[in-house]
Amino acid sequence: MASHAELVHLFGEDNVINLDANASAARGISAEDAKVLAEVGLPTFVDVLFTLKVHGPPKIFTVLPVGSGSESVNIFILGSPTDSPELRYFLDLKRGYVVLLSRGPDGPQAEIVNSSLTQFIEFLYRVALHKQSTAEATAEERSRGAYDLHAYLAERDSMAFAAPDSWWSIVLNALKQ
C-alpha cells in the first residue's frame, strides 16, 4: 500500500490531507480506515480521477444515511472525479467498499470501485505515478506500462475490474491507448 511519504513525494506536502483518527472513528469509520485516513491520508487532487474540491452537496467528509430497499447504511463522502461534479466517491461504512455515486436524470446509481479504502488510495497513487513516470515516454512505452499497471492493480483488487465497463477498467483502458 502507498505510504504517507510516497503520497507526499508524488503529490507534495500541501496536497495530501490527513484526518484525525479519533474524529473519524467517532463518525462511524472503522478503526482500520480511520488509521489509514490519519496515517496515510488522501491526495487532494489527482487529475481526472479525484478531488476534494467538490461543488454542491454532499460535501466531503460528511456522514450520510442512505437507504436502499429495506437496508440503510451510513456513507462517508470522500470526494469526486475532477471533471464530474455530479459524481461522488464514498466509503460504505458497513462493508468498507469505496463506491462511486452518480446522481443523473435516471436517479442515483452506485458502482463499487474498490473493495477497501486502502485499495482506493493505492489505485489513485499508482495511476498518478504511472502518468508522472511515463510523461516523457513513447506511446508504446506508456501503453506497455499501463498493461503492467492493470495486471498489478487487478491482482490487488479484482473487484475493481469485475466488469469490462467498470470505473477502473475504463481508466486503465484509456491509459493503454
Secondary structure, DSSP 4 states (H G I P E B T S, - for coil): ---HHHHHHHH-GGGEE---HHHHHHTT--HHHHHHHHHT-EESEETTTEES---SSSPTT-EEEEEETTEEEEEEEEEB-TT-TTEEEEEETTT--EEEEEEETTEEEEEEEESSHHHHHHHHHHHHHHHHHTTTS-HHHHHHHHHHHHHHHHHH-GGGGSSTTSHHHHHHHHHH-
